[in-house]
Amino acid sequence: MKAQRKCLKGVVVSDKMDKTVVVAVGRTMRHRLYGKVLRRTKKYMAHDEENACRIGDRVEIIESRPLSRRKRWAVRQVLQSAAQQDVGR
């Protein structure tokens, strides 16, 4: 039986490479001693076959086979483009 692949949602912070984007995924955690809520961000390199993503886009990425030394994720879909976010303001 094949394991379920992980999905994450984040914001594109770089699209300078060919067929690759860098996605920042944020999460909140509670400090184990002091109880303060902290924000943590991790960056993932994701495969973007059509070069469709732009900086500021909200995207969903999915786990994939290793595509290069640091690339183990692929863009599943663009949830909201940066142009749409500007219109909503």
Secondary structure, 3 states (H helix, E strand, C coil): CCCCCCEEEEEEEECCCCCEEEEEEEEEEECCCCCCEEEEEEEEEEECCCCCCCCCCEEEEEECCCCCCCEEEEEEEEEECHHHHHHCC
